[in-house]
Amino acid sequence: MLPLAGERKDAKGIIFEKSESSEISRGTSTLKRGFAHMLKNGVVMDVTTVEQAQIAEEAGAVSVMVLDKLPSDVRKAGGVARTASIRIIQDIMDSVTIPVMAKCRIGHVYEAKVLQESDVDMIDESEVLTPADEHHHIWKWDFTTPFVNGARSLAEALRRIEEGAAMIRTKGEPGTGNVAEAVTHIKKVNDELRAIKSIYDSGDYQDLVRMAREFKVSYEVVEETARLGRLPVVNFAAGGIATPADAAYLMSLGCDGIFVGSGIFNANDAQERARAIVLATTFWEEPEKVKEAQKMIDERQSMLGLDVNTLELRMQERGGSA
Amino acid sequence: MSINIGVLAIQGDVQENIISTQKALDDLGIDGSVTNVKTADDISKLDGLIIPGGESTTIGQLSLVNSSLKVMKEKIEQGMPVFGICAGMIMLAKIADDRIMGKINQPLLNLLDIKLERNSFGRQKDSFEAEISMDSIKIPKFRGVFIRAPSISEANSDIEVLAKFNEKIVAIKKGNIIGTSFHPELTKDVSLHKYFLNLVKSFAN
């Protein structure tokens, strides 16, 4: 059974049609959120080439995310970061059997439409790319393809869910190799979930209305989330994960799975590191196995990483107030 | 006697299967428990196993690493009932080909003499819900949730076909083994989980 809080049954992205003699529906919340549930306890890896996608699949990744540049390279390059080349996305879809995701700019409805037409399995409306609309995110109910969005707080997560996101991930601070921000974000979301759950359990509905106003989302979504005591969609960790121990740590904080951006393919031991991060994510409850995974990598090969306090560009703030 | 059901917790939608199984246990009033299992040791103590949906390449590779794959195969061959859902059904097969990529090398349990096609209905955008029927096991109407689902293109004559969708085989049974392309754990209907529990009970007696 799947929580469907906030579901819109009249969404434009839901398609009813006849397939041979059967009535079928596509793009429902069950199918979109259900897809994200199939990724749980898995690792989604950022890739820029067919070769990297194949390494990811062989390492046991549950999905790959196609970008034009890895987040750390986006930082170095500057300029405007846009969705990846469609040809590369299609070449990758033809070379792996696992699902393929791709990023579009925040609010860029037509990059998202192009990705949907290209048949990617999930679209990440991502702060790693340069936002196209400073005031709105995409109204994701208009799409048949599911979306994942980043969030730093429960308010952001619920706003994205209300817009139709089928999956949430922490924003962290992408391209830094520093997990500190992802840790902060997952802890904040979990603390806030506990807070609204206790308000719900106390029966103080006036206070829940106050929370809904503060969060800038509808009361129904807040109430249903408070009742559940968790997000009504899957929540992954993302932003700054570089080592097996990083992945295991975030799993232990209650994340449903892991996105690794620059951490793998900006390291000099990508193949071993990809495998090691998968092992640590699967077996995070067994420190001995996490140690074995950590042993597979060489810290001297890790990406150097950046201090999040001295960054000129804080990607996590993009789209945060909308 | 009390029956001990496990949901393989390597990767995928484990929790939803635990909830559905618990509800089915309660509805039937069967004395039993359901837990998530990961290690060879956990699996060796089970009366019945559910292999959930997820990514079959990931589940296969990682269950190979901690030897749970080997124990699963032994236990199922000795008669432990198993319910494979989507990726779980792929795991049970002898051969799994991808619709686009053809032959794939991935660790499988090799228990069912079927030819299976992964991603048989297309990519996520083509994932769908539809009514299906499994008359032979008295479930005439069931909401099938198909997510990047596989189908069975060829099945040996000793395999009972429980359901087809548009001429593709989407649910099968062979003795202690059942497999579905769709996800009963994503719906409120626990009739397939109940069917599985009754199977476990009959094998345990």
Interface residues (C-beta under 8 A of the other chain):
Chain A: M1 L2 S19 E20 S21 S22 E23 I24 S25 R26 G27 T28 T30 L31 G34 F35 H37 M38 L39 K40 N41 G42 E57 G60 A61 V62 S63 M93 D94 S95 V96 T97 I98 P99 Q116 D119 V120 D121 M122 T144 T145 P146 V278 L279 T282 F283 K289
Chain B: A9 I10 Q11 G12 D13 V14 Q15 E16 I19 S20 K23 K38 G53 G54 E55 T57 T58 Q61 L62 V65 N66 C86 A87 D98 I100 M101 I104 R118 N119 G122 R123 Q124 K125 D126 S127 F128 E129 A130 E131 V145 I147 R148 F165 N166 E167 H183 E185 L186 T187 K188
